[in-house]
Amino acid sequence: MRPIINRIIFLLFFISTSCCMSLYAQENESYFLHTIEKGQSLYSISSMYGVSQTDIIKLNPGCEEKIYAGQTIKIPQKKTTRQDETFHTIQAGETLYKLTTVYNVSAKAICEANPGLSAENFRIGQVIRIPSAEEAAETNAGSQQPGSTAATKPVTEIQGPVKSRCKEMHKVKRRETIFSVSREYKISEQELIDANPELKQGMKKGQFLCIPYPSPKTVTPQENNKYLIPPTDRELFLANKETPEKISTIKAAILLPFLQDKRMIEYYEGFLIAVDSLKRTGTSIDLYVYNCGDDKASLNTILAKDEMKKMNIIFGPSQSQHVKTLADFAKKHDIRMVIPFSSKEEEVFNNPFIYQINTPQSYLYSEVYEHFTRQFSDANIIILEATATEKDKTDFIKGLKQELSNKGIPVKTLPESATAQNMKEVLRNDKENIFIPTSGSDVTLIKIIPQLTMLVRENPDTNIHLFGYPEWQTYTKNHLDSFFELDTYFYSSFYTNNMLPAAINFINSYHKWYSKDMVVNYPQYGMLGFDTGFFFLKGLAKYGSELEKKLPRMDLTPIQTGFKFQRVNNWGGFINKKVFFVRFTKNFELVKLDFE
């Protein structure tokens, strides 16, 4: 019997030691593991970890040719400007508490560094950011000794020694709760509330709390033993949960180059209509508008203004050279930042306060592939190779072919110069036939539409479609009849039918306000201004500091721009992954296919 017990004890010791060694090895390893998610590219992965694509390829030969969702690759562990910051891939059996002991940082510091992390998604394979000692110290800072604040009044008459009722003062940080603060100082929640009666109305960031001396207490052996049991993930996340705050008056800033780009004026005009709509429902908004020129000095002058630090949200900029400076400012002062235009910014991968409206290409294409293979799961796909090559379309077609191959959907290829007879030879009468050109240009449309039209007319009983790109909205007026006859689809993250009630109301309001019509652009900037303004200001008015947690509940129907925000990782910001298909049916109907 005794040998069996000894064997069990040894096995438990071995498992425990192996687990610790696994953690220690990962901490000191030259790389960590990343599981690729849908839409991620080598570019986005390298951006989120601050390493070069070349270094990733060295550790993963062949990944420059092909990567796919679910694949696990090695990422070099690179020291950043904040010394000792690292990334950690969660292993089997690991808990948040265990990570705090291994890396010697508090749970609060880890939660602060990973705002997208929760008890629900703390699971094997997730990568989290472990903050540097310097950053962790900043997170836990805020305690002050009695008498060190400006609020302390001088005592003119003192008879005998006076002892403060406060052991120390604590400045409330983001995500702190009554529970977490009381636990940090080893006092009860009631003791903290008794010393700070104002906590009955709630805790706010920046508030100073009196930390009382703990009351004498006899601890029994039974009570003492319970502290030997480490807290669960749920307990730790609950302890570091941010106290919800309502926003009575939303302070919003717009920073755009109004003097350099007239489209920005139209964006602002649409934004003002959104503000007016919300104010009519009782929402209080203070709007600050600044012209931000191309030079860096103009941006720095704006950011130096006292009111900028107090903003709840910033919209802009449009110039790429200003994004990092503004993003750093927003992160430092806990301000949400909405980038309405560019899709190529890197800051979203490392800044939790950024919302990127225009979807990065790899994420956009990934969503299109998923919707396409769902919509045409048993179709006959014919690619029409255009003479003129476009890099973005080359990437799109390459990824689409790969996705179709993975789903077992066959693909045929013809040159764009193919005749109607050539096209007829690859048709299938028992399937939908989808023709996809490799160019989104109007020149390509002009070349292929006549032959496709002849093909459709000669084969009226065969199911034929043309599938294409967002920029086709620009050419719709020139090809409207053909689009209907060819039962055409195109994908986009923005689209509006000007015959719908919401669009009609906005167009009429815009004309009434400004005595002019919007410039014909795609997207239309006036509608973009209205949609982004209404979405975020409405969200802040309704949910306050909990906006990020309540995003799935934002049940709004924008006029033009679709919204479906998801965090890019546990420590980064949000990208918009909304995509829909627009269809011109043979019955002369325009249908927007929303796949949610």
KASUL-V878188 format. One record per residue. N is the residue number from 1. RES is the residue in one small letter. PHI is phi in whole degrees, -180 to 180 (none if undefined). Layout:
N&RES&PHI, N&RES&PHI
This chain:
1&m&none, 2&r&-63, 3&p&-58, 4&i&-65, 5&i&-62, 6&n&-62, 7&r&-65, 8&i&-65, 9&i&-61, 10&f&-63, 11&l&-64, 12&l&-62, 13&f&-63, 14&f&-64, 15&i&-62, 16&s&-62, 17&t&-65, 18&s&-61, 19&c&-63, 20&c&-66, 21&m&-65, 22&s&-62, 23&l&-63, 24&y&-63, 25&a&-64, 26&q&-66, 27&e&-63, 28&n&-105, 29&e&-72, 30&s&-84, 31&y&-148, 32&f&-133, 33&l&-103, 34&h&-126, 35&t&-95, 36&i&-68, 37&e&-104, 38&k&-56, 39&g&95, 40&q&-76, 41&s&-123, 42&l&-60, 43&y&-64, 44&s&-68, 45&i&-66, 46&s&-64, 47&s&-68, 48&m&-72, 49&y&-106, 50&g&68, 51&v&-124, 52&s&-82, 53&q&-63, 54&t&-61, 55&d&-66, 56&i&-67, 57&i&-64, 58&k&-59, 59&l&-82, 60&n&-135, 61&p&-55, 62&g&97, 63&c&-72, 64&e&-70, 65&e&-90, 66&k&-158, 67&i&-132, 68&y&-148, 69&a&-60, 70&g&97, 71&q&-74, 72&t&-104, 73&i&-126, 74&k&-89, 75&i&-118, 76&p&-62, 77&q&-82, 78&k&-110, 79&k&-72, 80&t&-103, 81&t&-65, 82&r&-92, 83&q&-56, 84&d&76, 85&e&-63, 86&t&-148, 87&f&-117, 88&h&-133, 89&t&-96, 90&i&-65, 91&q&-105, 92&a&-60, 93&g&86, 94&e&-81, 95&t&-126, 96&l&-62, 97&y&-62, 98&k&-63, 99&l&-66, 100&t&-64, 101&t&-78, 102&v&-70, 103&y&-95, 104&n&57, 105&v&-130, 106&s&-77, 107&a&-62, 108&k&-62, 109&a&-66, 110&i&-67, 111&c&-63, 112&e&-65, 113&a&-79, 114&n&-133, 115&p&-64, 116&g&-88, 117&l&-86, 118&s&-150, 119&a&-62, 120&e&-74, 121&n&-108, 122&f&-78, 123&r&-145, 124&i&-56, 125&g&93, 126&q&-69, 127&v&-99, 128&i&-125, 129&r&-96, 130&i&-97, 131&p&-69, 132&s&-69, 133&a&-60, 134&e&-63, 135&e&-69, 136&a&-63, 137&a&-65, 138&e&-64, 139&t&-64, 140&n&-89, 141&a&-71, 142&g&130, 143&s&-76, 144&q&-133, 145&q&-78, 146&p&-57, 147&g&88, 148&s&-93, 149&t&-95, 150&a&-68, 151&a&-78, 152&t&-70, 153&k&-93, 154&p&-69, 155&v&-101, 156&t&-88, 157&e&-130, 158&i&-127, 159&q&-113, 160&g&88, 161&p&-67, 162&v&-118, 163&k&-110, 164&s&-64, 165&r&-74, 166&c&-101, 167&k&-67, 168&e&-165, 169&m&-109, 170&h&-127, 171&k&-94, 172&v&-68, 173&k&-103, 174&r&-56, 175&r&76, 176&e&-76, 177&t&-130, 178&i&-58, 179&f&-63, 180&s&-68, 181&v&-68, 182&s&-63, 183&r&-69, 184&e&-61, 185&y&-100, 186&k&57, 187&i&-127, 188&s&-81, 189&e&-61, 190&q&-67, 191&e&-63, 192&l&-67, 193&i&-67, 194&d&-61, 195&a&-80, 196&n&-138, 197&p&-56, 198&e&-66, 199&l&-66, 200&k&-64, 201&q&-93, 202&g&112, 203&m&-105, 204&k&-126, 205&k&-60, 206&g&91, 207&q&-71, 208&f&-95, 209&l&-116, 210&c&-82, 211&i&-96, 212&p&-75, 213&y&-66, 214&p&-64, 215&s&-74, 216&p&-58, 217&k&-152, 218&t&-91, 219&v&-102, 220&t&-79, 221&p&-56, 222&q&-64, 223&e&-67, 224&n&-67, 225&n&-66, 226&k&-66, 227&y&-79, 228&l&-79, 229&i&-88, 230&p&-64, 231&p&-67, 232&t&-77, 233&d&-59, 234&r&-62, 235&e&-64, 236&l&-69, 237&f&-67, 238&l&-65, 239&a&-65, 240&n&-108, 241&k&-73, 242&e&-70, 243&t&-72, 244&p&-61, 245&e&-130, 246&k&-82, 247&i&-113, 248&s&-71, 249&t&-130, 250&i&-78, 251&k&-103, 252&a&-124, 253&a&-123, 254&i&-117, 255&l&-121, 256&l&-141, 257&p&-83, 258&f&-63, 259&l&-79, 260&q&-95, 261&d&-142, 262&k&-65, 263&r&-64, 264&m&-67, 265&i&-65, 266&e&-65, 267&y&-59, 268&y&-64, 269&e&-63, 270&g&-66, 271&f&-61, 272&l&-63, 273&i&-65, 274&a&-64, 275&v&-60, 276&d&-63, 277&s&-61, 278&l&-72, 279&k&-64, 280&r&-67, 281&t&-97, 282&g&100, 283&t&-77, 284&s&-95, 285&i&-136, 286&d&-107, 287&l&-107, 288&y&-115, 289&v&-123, 290&y&-132, 291&n&-83, 292&c&-111, 293&g&-73, 294&d&-73, 295&d&-78, 296&k&-68, 297&a&-62, 298&s&-65, 299&l&-69, 300&n&-62, 301&t&-63, 302&i&-68, 303&l&-68, 304&a&-77, 305&k&-70, 306&d&-59, 307&e&-68, 308&m&-64, 309&k&-70, 310&k&-100, 311&m&-70, 312&n&-91, 313&i&-158, 314&i&-125, 315&f&-109, 316&g&129, 317&p&-89, 318&s&-103, 319&q&-90, 320&s&-60, 321&q&-69, 322&h&-100, 323&v&-63, 324&k&-63, 325&t&-60, 326&l&-69, 327&a&-64, 328&d&-63, 329&f&-63, 330&a&-63, 331&k&-67, 332&k&-63, 333&h&-108, 334&d&55, 335&i&-116, 336&r&-68, 337&m&-130, 338&v&-105, 339&i&-98, 340&p&-80, 341&f&-116, 342&s&-68, 343&s&-112, 344&k&-112, 345&e&-82, 346&e&-93, 347&e&-61, 348&v&-61, 349&f&-77, 350&n&-136, 351&n&-128, 352&p&-71, 353&f&-96, 354&i&-94, 355&y&-118, 356&q&-104, 357&i&-73, 358&n&-82, 359&t&-67, 360&p&-57, 361&q&-55, 362&s&-64, 363&y&-71, 364&l&-62, 365&y&-62, 366&s&-60, 367&e&-66, 368&v&-62, 369&y&-59, 370&e&-63, 371&h&-67, 372&f&-64, 373&t&-69, 374&r&-76, 375&q&-74, 376&f&-124, 377&s&-70, 378&d&-132, 379&a&-104, 380&n&-103, 381&i&-98, 382&i&-122, 383&i&-90, 384&l&-102, 385&e&-74, 386&a&-81, 387&t&-68, 388&a&-81, 389&t&-100, 390&e&-127, 391&k&-57, 392&d&-65, 393&k&-74, 394&t&-61, 395&d&-65, 396&f&-62, 397&i&-66, 398&k&-60, 399&g&-67, 400&l&-64, 401&k&-60, 402&q&-64, 403&e&-66, 404&l&-64, 405&s&-63, 406&n&-62, 407&k&-93, 408&g&74, 409&i&-98, 410&p&-70, 411&v&-132, 412&k&-116, 413&t&-131, 414&l&-134, 415&p&-74, 416&e&-64, 417&s&-84, 418&a&-59, 419&t&-84, 420&a&-59, 421&q&-67, 422&n&-58, 423&m&-67, 424&k&-64, 425&e&-66, 426&v&-104, 427&l&-72, 428&r&-122, 429&n&-75, 430&d&-97, 431&k&-137, 432&e&-74, 433&n&-111, 434&i&-112, 435&f&-97, 436&i&-126, 437&p&-75, 438&t&-93, 439&s&-137, 440&g&-101, 441&s&-77, 442&d&-67, 443&v&-60, 444&t&-64, 445&l&-59, 446&i&-61, 447&k&-75, 448&i&-93, 449&i&-62, 450&p&-59, 451&q&-70, 452&l&-66, 453&t&-63, 454&m&-62, 455&l&-61, 456&v&-65, 457&r&-69, 458&e&-82, 459&n&-131, 460&p&-64, 461&d&-93, 462&t&-97, 463&n&-83, 464&i&-126, 465&h&-134, 466&l&-110, 467&f&-124, 468&g&-152, 469&y&-124, 470&p&-56, 471&e&-67, 472&w&-65, 473&q&-59, 474&t&-67, 475&y&-102, 476&t&-55, 477&k&-59, 478&n&-79, 479&h&-125, 480&l&-56, 481&d&-61, 482&s&-66, 483&f&-60, 484&f&-66, 485&e&-65, 486&l&-91, 487&d&49, 488&t&-84, 489&y&-118, 490&f&-143, 491&y&-97, 492&s&-170, 493&s&-103, 494&f&-144, 495&y&-172, 496&t&-141, 497&n&-98, 498&n&-66, 499&m&-93, 500&l&-77, 501&p&-55, 502&a&-63, 503&a&-68, 504&i&-61, 505&n&-61, 506&f&-68, 507&i&-59, 508&n&-66, 509&s&-64, 510&y&-61, 511&h&-66, 512&k&-67, 513&w&-71, 514&y&-117, 515&s&54, 516&k&-160, 517&d&-101, 518&m&-69, 519&v&-66, 520&v&-79, 521&n&-128, 522&y&-132, 523&p&-72, 524&q&-83, 525&y&-68, 526&g&-64, 527&m&-68, 528&l&-62, 529&g&-62, 530&f&-64, 531&d&-62, 532&t&-68, 533&g&-62, 534&f&-66, 535&f&-61, 536&f&-77, 537&l&-68, 538&k&-64, 539&g&-64, 540&l&-66, 541&a&-65, 542&k&-85, 543&y&-114, 544&g&58, 545&s&-69, 546&e&-93, 547&l&-52, 548&e&-61, 549&k&-77, 550&k&-102, 551&l&-52, 552&p&-63, 553&r&-89, 554&m&-74, 555&d&-90, 556&l&-116, 557&t&-113, 558&p&-63, 559&i&-74, 560&q&-131, 561&t&-99, 562&g&-81, 563&f&-129, 564&k&-150, 565&f&-90, 566&q&-139, 567&r&-67, 568&v&-77, 569&n&-167, 570&n&-72, 571&w&-117, 572&g&-103, 573&g&-96, 574&f&-117, 575&i&-118, 576&n&-88, 577&k&-110, 578&k&-77, 579&v&-141, 580&f&-138, 581&f&-103, 582&v&-109, 583&r&-122, 584&f&-101, 585&t&-82, 586&k&-66, 587&n&-88, 588&f&61, 589&e&-113, 590&l&-104, 591&v&-121, 592&k&-100, 593&l&-89, 594&d&-102, 595&f&-94, 596&e&-82
